[in-house]
Amino acid sequence: MAETVRRKASLRDVAAEYFSRRPSEEYMKPLVRVLTLGVARNYMLLDHVLRRGGYGPPSNSTRWMLARVAVFEALSGKLKPSRARSLAEKAGVDAEWLLSLRGSRPSDHVKGLGGLERLSVLYSFPRWLLEELAAARIPRLEELLRALNRDPVRWLRFPHTRLSFEELAQRLTAYGVKLRRDKDLPDVAEVVAGASTVTRTREYMDGLIVLQDKASALVSWVASPAGRLVHDPTAGAAIKASHSLWLGARYVVAGDVKPQRLGEAVRTLTRLHLRHAADVVVGDARAPYLRAADAVIVDPPCSDVGRLQYEPEVKMWLTRGDVKFFRRLQLRMLAAQLEAARPGTHVVYSVCTLTRSETIWVIRRVLERVPYAELVKHEPFIGEPVPGLPLAQRMLPHLHRTQGFFIAVFRRM
Ligand SMILES: C[S@@+](CC[C@H](N)C(=O)[O-])C[C@H]1O[C@@H](n2cnc3c(N)ncnc32)[C@H](O)[C@@H]1O
Protein backbone atom coordinates (compact mmCIF):
# COMPACT_ATOMS: atom_id res chain seq x y z
CA MET A 1 0.00 0.00 0.00
CA ALA A 2 2.87 2.35 0.77
CA GLU A 3 4.28 1.65 -2.68
CA THR A 4 0.88 2.18 -4.31
CA VAL A 5 0.66 5.68 -2.86
CA ARG A 6 4.30 6.52 -3.58
CA ARG A 7 3.98 5.50 -7.23
CA LYS A 8 0.32 6.50 -7.65
CA ALA A 9 -0.08 3.05 -9.16
CA SER A 10 -3.15 0.85 -8.75
CA LEU A 11 -3.21 -1.63 -5.88
CA ARG A 12 -4.00 -4.26 -8.44
CA ASP A 13 -0.80 -3.61 -10.44
CA VAL A 14 1.39 -3.32 -7.35
CA ALA A 15 -0.08 -6.53 -5.91
CA ALA A 16 0.42 -8.34 -9.24
CA GLU A 17 4.10 -7.32 -9.28
CA TYR A 18 4.51 -8.29 -5.62
CA PHE A 19 3.07 -11.77 -6.10
CA SER A 20 4.96 -12.38 -9.34
CA ARG A 21 8.16 -11.92 -7.31
CA ARG A 22 6.87 -14.14 -4.47
CA PRO A 23 4.81 -16.94 -5.98
CA SER A 24 4.98 -18.94 -2.73
CA GLU A 25 2.82 -16.25 -1.07
CA GLU A 26 0.03 -16.46 -3.68
CA TYR A 27 -2.27 -18.18 -1.19
CA MET A 28 -2.50 -14.86 0.70
CA LYS A 29 -3.93 -12.97 -2.28
CA PRO A 30 -7.60 -13.01 -1.17
CA LEU A 31 -6.69 -11.84 2.33
CA VAL A 32 -4.40 -9.12 1.00
CA ARG A 33 -7.17 -7.99 -1.33
CA VAL A 34 -9.71 -7.65 1.46
CA LEU A 35 -7.30 -5.84 3.78
CA THR A 36 -5.88 -3.42 1.24
CA LEU A 37 -9.29 -2.50 -0.21
CA GLY A 38 -10.67 -2.10 3.31
CA VAL A 39 -7.82 0.13 4.42
CA ALA A 40 -7.95 2.27 1.26
CA ARG A 41 -11.71 2.70 1.58
CA ASN A 42 -11.45 3.71 5.25
CA TYR A 43 -8.04 5.34 5.55
CA MET A 44 -9.22 8.64 7.02
CA LEU A 45 -11.43 6.95 9.59
CA LEU A 46 -8.50 4.72 10.58
CA ASP A 47 -6.22 7.77 10.87
CA HIS A 48 -8.85 9.49 13.00
CA VAL A 49 -9.02 6.53 15.39
CA LEU A 50 -5.22 6.32 15.57
CA ARG A 51 -4.91 10.05 16.25
CA ARG A 52 -7.47 9.83 19.05
CA GLY A 53 -5.40 6.97 20.45
CA GLY A 54 -2.45 9.36 20.65
CA TYR A 55 -0.63 8.16 17.54
CA GLY A 56 0.45 10.09 14.50
CA PRO A 57 0.85 12.19 12.53
CA PRO A 58 -0.50 10.03 9.68
CA SER A 59 1.81 9.27 6.78
CA ASN A 60 2.07 6.81 3.96
CA SER A 61 5.02 4.94 5.43
CA THR A 62 4.93 1.15 5.62
CA ARG A 63 4.75 1.39 9.41
CA TRP A 64 1.72 3.70 9.34
CA MET A 65 0.04 1.49 6.73
CA LEU A 66 0.48 -1.42 9.15
CA ALA A 67 -1.08 0.66 11.92
CA ARG A 68 -4.05 1.31 9.60
CA VAL A 69 -4.31 -2.41 8.84
CA ALA A 70 -4.25 -3.21 12.57
CA VAL A 71 -7.04 -0.74 13.35
CA PHE A 72 -9.05 -1.93 10.35
CA GLU A 73 -8.83 -5.51 11.60
CA ALA A 74 -9.74 -4.42 15.11
CA LEU A 75 -12.80 -2.47 13.89
CA SER A 76 -13.91 -5.43 11.78
CA GLY A 77 -14.00 -7.37 15.08
CA LYS A 78 -11.81 -10.21 13.83
CA LEU A 79 -8.52 -9.28 15.47
CA LYS A 80 -7.18 -12.08 17.65
CA PRO A 81 -4.87 -11.30 20.61
CA SER A 82 -1.88 -13.12 19.07
CA ARG A 83 -2.26 -11.21 15.79
CA ALA A 84 -2.80 -7.95 17.69
CA ARG A 85 0.50 -8.43 19.51
CA SER A 86 2.46 -9.18 16.35
CA LEU A 87 0.90 -6.29 14.38
CA ALA A 88 1.18 -3.86 17.29
CA GLU A 89 4.90 -4.35 17.59
CA LYS A 90 5.56 -3.78 13.89
CA ALA A 91 3.14 -0.84 13.67
CA GLY A 92 4.34 0.86 16.86
CA VAL A 93 0.97 0.83 18.63
CA ASP A 94 -0.22 -0.73 21.86
CA ALA A 95 -1.74 -4.21 21.53
CA GLU A 96 -4.21 -3.74 24.41
CA TRP A 97 -5.43 -0.47 22.90
CA LEU A 98 -5.96 -2.26 19.57
CA LEU A 99 -7.94 -5.02 21.24
CA SER A 100 -10.07 -2.44 23.05
CA LEU A 101 -11.31 -1.18 19.67
CA ARG A 102 -12.96 -4.49 18.83
CA GLY A 103 -16.71 -4.31 18.64
CA SER A 104 -16.87 -0.54 18.19
CA ARG A 105 -18.69 0.80 15.14
CA PRO A 106 -17.35 3.45 12.74
CA SER A 107 -20.13 5.81 13.85
CA ASP A 108 -18.88 5.57 17.50
CA HIS A 109 -15.66 7.23 16.39
CA VAL A 110 -17.19 10.27 14.70
CA LYS A 111 -19.44 11.40 17.55
CA GLY A 112 -19.11 15.13 18.00
CA LEU A 113 -18.39 15.75 14.32
CA GLY A 114 -21.07 17.25 12.10
CA GLY A 115 -21.85 18.12 8.48
CA LEU A 116 -19.22 17.53 5.83
CA GLU A 117 -16.53 16.91 8.49
CA ARG A 118 -18.47 13.87 9.77
CA LEU A 119 -19.00 12.53 6.24
CA SER A 120 -15.36 13.17 5.41
CA VAL A 121 -14.06 11.07 8.33
CA LEU A 122 -16.79 8.43 8.34
CA TYR A 123 -16.47 7.63 4.62
CA SER A 124 -12.82 8.70 4.21
CA PHE A 125 -13.32 11.29 1.50
CA PRO A 126 -11.08 14.37 1.64
CA ARG A 127 -13.08 17.44 2.54
CA TRP A 128 -12.34 19.25 -0.75
CA LEU A 129 -13.67 16.25 -2.68
CA LEU A 130 -16.91 16.30 -0.71
CA GLU A 131 -17.22 20.00 -1.47
CA GLU A 132 -16.83 19.18 -5.18
CA LEU A 133 -19.55 16.50 -4.98
CA ALA A 134 -21.86 18.71 -2.95
CA ALA A 135 -21.37 21.54 -5.49
CA ALA A 136 -22.33 19.09 -8.25
CA ARG A 137 -25.64 18.61 -6.37
CA ILE A 138 -25.52 14.84 -6.29
CA PRO A 139 -28.78 13.57 -4.78
CA ARG A 140 -28.45 11.62 -1.49
CA LEU A 141 -24.74 12.33 -1.10
CA GLU A 142 -24.25 10.08 1.93
CA GLU A 143 -25.68 7.10 0.04
CA LEU A 144 -23.29 7.82 -2.81
CA LEU A 145 -20.31 7.78 -0.43
CA ARG A 146 -21.49 4.52 1.11
CA ALA A 147 -21.93 3.00 -2.37
CA LEU A 148 -18.48 4.16 -3.54
CA ASN A 149 -16.96 2.31 -0.57
CA ARG A 150 -18.54 -1.00 -1.60
CA ASP A 151 -17.57 -3.60 -4.21
CA PRO A 152 -19.02 -2.79 -7.65
CA VAL A 153 -21.82 -4.55 -9.45
CA ARG A 154 -20.19 -6.42 -12.36
CA TRP A 155 -21.43 -5.95 -15.92
CA LEU A 156 -20.53 -7.32 -19.32
CA ARG A 157 -21.58 -6.59 -22.85
CA PHE A 158 -22.16 -8.97 -25.73
CA PRO A 159 -23.04 -8.61 -29.45
CA HIS A 160 -26.81 -8.85 -28.97
CA THR A 161 -27.66 -8.85 -32.68
CA ARG A 162 -25.61 -12.04 -33.19
CA LEU A 163 -26.07 -13.75 -29.85
CA SER A 164 -29.21 -13.51 -27.75
CA PHE A 165 -29.13 -12.91 -24.02
CA GLU A 166 -30.79 -16.30 -23.43
CA GLU A 167 -28.21 -18.15 -25.47
CA LEU A 168 -25.25 -16.43 -23.76
CA ALA A 169 -26.75 -16.89 -20.29
CA GLN A 170 -27.36 -20.55 -21.05
CA ARG A 171 -23.82 -21.12 -22.35
CA LEU A 172 -22.20 -19.40 -19.37
CA THR A 173 -24.13 -21.48 -16.85
CA ALA A 174 -21.71 -24.31 -17.63
CA TYR A 175 -18.93 -22.22 -16.03
CA GLY A 176 -20.95 -21.23 -12.98
CA VAL A 177 -21.49 -17.71 -14.38
CA LYS A 178 -24.98 -16.36 -13.80
CA LEU A 179 -26.30 -13.37 -15.74
CA ARG A 180 -29.25 -11.04 -15.32
CA ARG A 181 -30.71 -9.18 -18.29
CA ASP A 182 -30.51 -5.38 -18.13
CA LYS A 183 -33.73 -3.41 -18.41
CA ASP A 184 -32.19 -0.50 -20.33
CA LEU A 185 -29.47 -1.67 -22.72
CA PRO A 186 -30.05 -4.81 -24.81
CA ASP A 187 -26.36 -5.70 -25.10
CA VAL A 188 -25.52 -5.38 -21.41
CA ALA A 189 -25.98 -7.95 -18.65
CA GLU A 190 -25.28 -7.97 -14.94
CA VAL A 191 -22.94 -10.71 -13.78
CA VAL A 192 -24.73 -12.02 -10.72
CA ALA A 193 -22.31 -14.87 -9.97
CA GLY A 194 -18.96 -16.14 -11.22
CA ALA A 195 -17.57 -12.75 -12.34
CA SER A 196 -13.96 -13.87 -11.86
CA THR A 197 -14.49 -16.82 -14.24
CA VAL A 198 -15.83 -14.82 -17.19
CA THR A 199 -12.43 -14.19 -18.82
CA ARG A 200 -11.69 -17.92 -18.77
CA THR A 201 -14.76 -18.93 -20.77
CA ARG A 202 -14.71 -19.99 -24.44
CA GLU A 203 -17.21 -17.20 -25.21
CA TYR A 204 -14.78 -14.58 -23.86
CA MET A 205 -11.86 -16.03 -25.82
CA ASP A 206 -14.00 -16.11 -28.96
CA GLY A 207 -14.61 -12.38 -28.64
CA LEU A 208 -18.26 -12.53 -27.64
CA ILE A 209 -17.84 -10.79 -24.28
CA VAL A 210 -16.33 -7.53 -23.06
CA LEU A 211 -16.17 -6.77 -19.35
CA GLN A 212 -17.55 -3.25 -19.22
CA ASP A 213 -19.64 -1.31 -16.77
CA LYS A 214 -23.18 -0.46 -17.87
CA ALA A 215 -22.56 3.30 -17.53
CA SER A 216 -19.49 3.05 -19.73
CA ALA A 217 -21.46 1.01 -22.31
CA LEU A 218 -24.07 3.75 -22.36
CA VAL A 219 -21.50 6.13 -23.92
CA SER A 220 -21.27 4.35 -27.29
CA TRP A 221 -25.06 4.01 -27.42
CA VAL A 222 -25.32 7.77 -26.92
CA ALA A 223 -22.83 8.35 -29.77
CA SER A 224 -25.40 6.65 -32.04
CA PRO A 225 -22.67 5.17 -34.24
CA ALA A 226 -24.70 3.12 -36.77
CA GLY A 227 -23.51 3.86 -40.31
CA ARG A 228 -21.14 6.58 -39.12
CA LEU A 229 -17.41 7.23 -39.16
CA VAL A 230 -16.56 7.44 -35.47
CA HIS A 231 -13.47 9.16 -34.10
CA ASP A 232 -12.36 8.19 -30.61
CA PRO A 233 -9.32 10.43 -29.97
CA THR A 234 -8.78 9.17 -26.38
CA ALA A 235 -9.43 5.53 -27.17
CA GLY A 236 -7.32 3.84 -24.49
CA ALA A 237 -7.99 0.09 -24.73
CA ALA A 238 -10.69 0.71 -27.39
CA ILE A 239 -13.52 -0.46 -25.17
CA LYS A 240 -15.87 2.25 -26.42
CA ALA A 241 -14.39 2.22 -29.93
CA SER A 242 -15.03 -1.52 -30.28
CA HIS A 243 -18.53 -1.05 -28.89
CA SER A 244 -19.22 1.57 -31.56
CA LEU A 245 -18.35 -1.07 -34.17
CA TRP A 246 -20.67 -3.62 -32.56
CA LEU A 247 -23.37 -0.96 -32.78
CA GLY A 248 -22.84 -0.63 -36.53
CA ALA A 249 -20.24 2.13 -36.99
CA ARG A 250 -18.96 2.16 -40.59
CA TYR A 251 -15.36 2.64 -39.47
CA VAL A 252 -13.55 3.79 -36.34
CA VAL A 253 -10.40 5.86 -35.89
CA ALA A 254 -9.03 5.14 -32.42
CA GLY A 255 -6.36 7.58 -31.23
CA ASP A 256 -4.38 7.92 -28.04
CA VAL A 257 -1.34 9.89 -27.02
CA LYS A 258 0.23 6.81 -25.42
CA PRO A 259 1.45 4.12 -27.81
CA GLN A 260 1.19 1.42 -25.13
CA ARG A 261 -2.52 2.17 -24.71
CA LEU A 262 -2.91 1.62 -28.45
CA GLY A 263 -1.23 -1.76 -27.95
CA GLU A 264 -4.15 -2.57 -25.64
CA ALA A 265 -6.55 -1.18 -28.25
CA VAL A 266 -5.11 -3.50 -30.89
CA ARG A 267 -5.46 -6.47 -28.52
CA THR A 268 -9.11 -5.62 -27.82
CA LEU A 269 -9.94 -5.12 -31.48
CA THR A 270 -8.13 -8.31 -32.48
CA ARG A 271 -9.83 -10.43 -29.83
CA LEU A 272 -13.21 -9.11 -30.99
CA HIS A 273 -12.31 -9.73 -34.69
CA LEU A 274 -12.74 -6.01 -35.43
CA ARG A 275 -9.19 -5.06 -36.38
CA HIS A 276 -10.12 -4.63 -40.07
CA ALA A 277 -12.69 -1.93 -39.22
CA ALA A 278 -10.48 0.43 -37.21
CA ASP A 279 -7.35 2.51 -37.57
CA VAL A 280 -5.25 3.13 -34.50
CA VAL A 281 -3.38 6.42 -34.41
CA VAL A 282 -0.88 7.91 -32.00
CA GLY A 283 -2.07 11.47 -31.61
CA ASP A 284 -2.88 14.27 -29.22
CA ALA A 285 -6.59 14.99 -28.82
CA ARG A 286 -5.70 18.66 -28.23
CA ALA A 287 -4.27 18.89 -31.75
CA PRO A 288 -6.95 17.33 -33.98
CA TYR A 289 -5.80 15.33 -36.98
CA LEU A 290 -9.17 14.17 -38.37
CA ARG A 291 -12.02 16.31 -39.64
CA ALA A 292 -14.05 13.74 -41.49
CA ALA A 293 -15.77 12.04 -38.55
CA ASP A 294 -19.55 12.00 -38.18
CA ALA A 295 -19.34 11.38 -34.43
CA VAL A 296 -16.55 11.96 -31.93
CA ILE A 297 -16.26 10.37 -28.49
CA VAL A 298 -14.11 12.39 -26.10
CA ASP A 299 -13.57 10.20 -23.04
CA PRO A 300 -10.59 11.99 -21.52
CA PRO A 301 -8.48 11.26 -18.45
CA CYS A 302 -10.30 12.27 -15.28
CA SER A 303 -10.11 11.95 -11.51
CA ASP A 304 -11.84 8.53 -11.66
CA VAL A 305 -14.08 9.28 -8.68
CA GLY A 306 -16.83 7.25 -10.34
CA ARG A 307 -14.51 4.23 -10.30
CA LEU A 308 -13.61 4.34 -6.62
CA GLN A 309 -15.45 1.06 -6.07
CA TYR A 310 -12.73 -0.56 -8.19
CA GLU A 311 -9.77 1.58 -7.14
CA PRO A 312 -10.37 3.18 -3.73
CA GLU A 313 -6.63 3.87 -3.38
CA VAL A 314 -7.08 6.87 -5.70
CA LYS A 315 -8.66 8.69 -2.72
CA MET A 316 -5.32 8.48 -0.93
CA TRP A 317 -3.44 10.64 -3.39
CA LEU A 318 -5.95 12.64 -5.41
CA THR A 319 -5.65 16.39 -4.82
CA ARG A 320 -7.69 19.41 -5.78
CA GLY A 321 -4.75 20.32 -8.03
CA ASP A 322 -5.19 17.05 -9.93
CA VAL A 323 -8.85 17.83 -10.54
CA LYS A 324 -7.90 21.30 -11.84
CA PHE A 325 -5.36 19.70 -14.14
CA PHE A 326 -7.95 17.24 -15.49
CA ARG A 327 -10.60 19.90 -16.06
CA ARG A 328 -8.17 22.03 -18.07
CA LEU A 329 -7.14 19.02 -20.14
CA GLN A 330 -10.76 18.05 -20.77
CA LEU A 331 -11.65 21.59 -21.77
CA ARG A 332 -8.77 21.82 -24.21
CA MET A 333 -9.59 18.46 -25.81
CA LEU A 334 -13.27 19.22 -26.20
CA ALA A 335 -12.72 22.72 -27.53
CA ALA A 336 -10.14 21.48 -30.03
CA GLN A 337 -12.33 18.61 -31.26
CA LEU A 338 -15.36 20.89 -31.61
CA GLU A 339 -13.35 23.51 -33.47
CA ALA A 340 -12.02 20.90 -35.90
CA ALA A 341 -15.35 19.12 -36.45
CA ARG A 342 -17.51 19.63 -39.51
CA PRO A 343 -20.87 21.33 -38.94
CA GLY A 344 -23.47 18.83 -37.76
CA THR A 345 -20.94 16.55 -36.06
CA HIS A 346 -21.89 15.22 -32.64
CA VAL A 347 -19.18 15.25 -29.98
CA VAL A 348 -19.88 13.08 -26.94
CA TYR A 349 -18.19 14.11 -23.69
CA SER A 350 -18.00 11.35 -21.11
CA VAL A 351 -16.06 11.09 -17.87
CA CYS A 352 -16.11 8.47 -15.12
CA THR A 353 -16.19 11.08 -12.43
CA LEU A 354 -18.71 13.30 -10.68
CA THR A 355 -16.76 16.34 -9.47
CA ARG A 356 -18.35 19.63 -10.44
CA SER A 357 -15.07 20.93 -11.85
CA GLU A 358 -14.71 18.17 -14.38
CA THR A 359 -18.32 17.99 -15.50
CA ILE A 360 -20.48 21.09 -15.13
CA TRP A 361 -17.57 23.56 -15.16
CA VAL A 362 -16.09 22.00 -18.30
CA ILE A 363 -19.41 22.14 -20.15
CA ARG A 364 -19.97 25.78 -19.26
CA ARG A 365 -16.49 26.79 -20.30
CA VAL A 366 -16.72 24.89 -23.60
CA LEU A 367 -19.98 26.68 -24.39
CA GLU A 368 -18.33 30.04 -23.61
CA ARG A 369 -15.18 29.30 -25.54
CA VAL A 370 -16.65 27.64 -28.65
CA PRO A 371 -19.55 29.79 -29.86
CA TYR A 372 -20.63 27.29 -32.51
CA ALA A 373 -21.03 24.41 -30.03
CA GLU A 374 -24.39 23.61 -28.49
CA LEU A 375 -25.58 20.91 -26.12
CA VAL A 376 -28.16 18.62 -27.66
CA LYS A 377 -30.63 16.00 -26.47
CA HIS A 378 -29.52 12.42 -26.69
CA GLU A 379 -30.80 8.89 -26.31
CA PRO A 380 -30.84 6.62 -24.39
CA PHE A 381 -31.29 8.89 -21.39
CA ILE A 382 -31.41 6.44 -18.51
CA GLY A 383 -29.48 8.37 -15.86
CA GLU A 384 -30.30 11.40 -13.74
CA PRO A 385 -30.59 14.78 -15.47
CA VAL A 386 -27.90 17.10 -14.10
CA PRO A 387 -29.31 20.07 -12.12
CA GLY A 388 -28.81 23.20 -14.20
CA LEU A 389 -27.79 21.14 -17.23
CA PRO A 390 -30.86 19.01 -17.99
CA LEU A 391 -29.49 17.82 -21.36
CA ALA A 392 -26.62 16.04 -19.59
CA GLN A 393 -27.08 12.79 -17.68
CA ARG A 394 -25.30 11.22 -14.73
CA MET A 395 -25.16 7.57 -13.78
CA LEU A 396 -24.78 7.16 -10.04
CA PRO A 397 -23.59 4.07 -8.12
CA HIS A 398 -26.24 4.42 -5.40
CA LEU A 399 -29.12 4.96 -7.82
CA HIS A 400 -28.18 3.02 -10.95
CA ARG A 401 -25.81 0.39 -9.50
CA THR A 402 -23.12 1.41 -12.04
CA GLN A 403 -19.90 3.37 -11.99
CA GLY A 404 -20.34 7.10 -11.55
CA PHE A 405 -20.44 8.63 -15.05
CA PHE A 406 -21.26 11.97 -16.65
CA ILE A 407 -22.37 12.12 -20.30
CA ALA A 408 -23.28 15.07 -22.50
CA VAL A 409 -23.47 15.57 -26.27
CA PHE A 410 -22.42 18.69 -28.15
CA ARG A 411 -23.26 19.51 -31.73
CA ARG A 412 -20.98 21.53 -33.95
CA MET A 413 -23.26 24.17 -35.49
C1 LIG B 1 -10.44 7.37 -19.80
S1 LIG B 1 -9.22 6.76 -20.83
C2 LIG B 1 -10.10 6.30 -22.27
C3 LIG B 1 -10.77 4.95 -22.19
C4 LIG B 1 -11.37 4.51 -23.51
N1 LIG B 1 -12.33 5.48 -24.01
C5 LIG B 1 -12.04 3.15 -23.44
O1 LIG B 1 -13.27 3.09 -23.34
O2 LIG B 1 -11.32 2.14 -23.47
C6 LIG B 1 -8.40 8.21 -21.34
C7 LIG B 1 -7.30 7.98 -22.35
O3 LIG B 1 -6.85 9.25 -22.79
C8 LIG B 1 -5.50 9.13 -23.13
N2 LIG B 1 -4.91 10.48 -23.22
C9 LIG B 1 -4.38 11.26 -22.24
N3 LIG B 1 -3.99 12.44 -22.74
C10 LIG B 1 -4.27 12.42 -24.07
C11 LIG B 1 -4.08 13.34 -25.13
N4 LIG B 1 -3.55 14.55 -24.92
N5 LIG B 1 -4.50 12.98 -26.37
C12 LIG B 1 -5.04 11.76 -26.60
N6 LIG B 1 -5.22 10.83 -25.62
C13 LIG B 1 -4.86 11.17 -24.38
C14 LIG B 1 -4.93 8.26 -22.04
O4 LIG B 1 -3.73 7.65 -22.46
C15 LIG B 1 -6.08 7.28 -21.81
O5 LIG B 1 -5.86 6.10 -22.53
The ligand as an SDF file (V2000), in Angstrom:
LIG
                    3D

 27 29  0  0  0  0  0  0  0  0999 V2000
  -10.4410    7.3720  -19.7990 C   0  0  0  0  0  0  0  0  0  0  0  0
   -9.2210    6.7590  -20.8290 S   0  0  0  0  0  0  0  0  0  0  0  0
  -10.1020    6.3010  -22.2670 C   0  0  0  0  0  0  0  0  0  0  0  0
  -10.7670    4.9530  -22.1940 C   0  0  0  0  0  0  0  0  0  0  0  0
  -11.3710    4.5100  -23.5080 C   0  0  0  0  0  0  0  0  0  0  0  0
  -12.3270    5.4830  -24.0090 N   0  0  0  0  0  0  0  0  0  0  0  0
  -12.0370    3.1520  -23.4390 C   0  0  0  0  0  0  0  0  0  0  0  0
  -13.2690    3.0940  -23.3370 O   0  0  0  0  0  0  0  0  0  0  0  0
  -11.3210    2.1410  -23.4750 O   0  0  0  0  0  0  0  0  0  0  0  0
   -8.4050    8.2080  -21.3350 C   0  0  0  0  0  0  0  0  0  0  0  0
   -7.2990    7.9810  -22.3470 C   0  0  0  0  0  0  0  0  0  0  0  0
   -6.8540    9.2530  -22.7930 O   0  0  0  0  0  0  0  0  0  0  0  0
   -5.4970    9.1310  -23.1290 C   0  0  0  0  0  0  0  0  0  0  0  0
   -4.9090   10.4830  -23.2250 N   0  0  0  0  0  0  0  0  0  0  0  0
   -4.3810   11.2560  -22.2440 C   0  0  0  0  0  0  0  0  0  0  0  0
   -3.9860   12.4430  -22.7380 N   0  0  0  0  0  0  0  0  0  0  0  0
   -4.2700   12.4210  -24.0680 C   0  0  0  0  0  0  0  0  0  0  0  0
   -4.0840   13.3420  -25.1340 C   0  0  0  0  0  0  0  0  0  0  0  0
   -3.5530   14.5460  -24.9190 N   0  0  0  0  0  0  0  0  0  0  0  0
   -4.5040   12.9820  -26.3710 N   0  0  0  0  0  0  0  0  0  0  0  0
   -5.0450   11.7550  -26.5980 C   0  0  0  0  0  0  0  0  0  0  0  0
   -5.2220   10.8340  -25.6220 N   0  0  0  0  0  0  0  0  0  0  0  0
   -4.8570   11.1650  -24.3750 C   0  0  0  0  0  0  0  0  0  0  0  0
   -4.9340    8.2570  -22.0350 C   0  0  0  0  0  0  0  0  0  0  0  0
   -3.7330    7.6510  -22.4600 O   0  0  0  0  0  0  0  0  0  0  0  0
   -6.0770    7.2760  -21.8070 C   0  0  0  0  0  0  0  0  0  0  0  0
   -5.8630    6.0970  -22.5250 O   0  0  0  0  0  0  0  0  0  0  0  0
  1  2  1  0
  2  3  1  0
  2 10  1  0
  3  4  1  0
  4  5  1  0
  5  6  1  0
  5  7  1  0
  7  8  2  0
  7  9  1  0
 10 11  1  0
 11 12  1  0
 11 26  1  0
 12 13  1  0
 13 14  1  0
 13 24  1  0
 14 15  1  0
 14 23  1  0
 15 16  2  0
 16 17  1  0
 17 18  1  0
 17 23  2  0
 18 19  1  0
 18 20  2  0
 20 21  1  0
 21 22  2  0
 22 23  1  0
 24 25  1  0
 24 26  1  0
 26 27  1  0
M  CHG  2   2   1   9  -1
M  END
$$$$
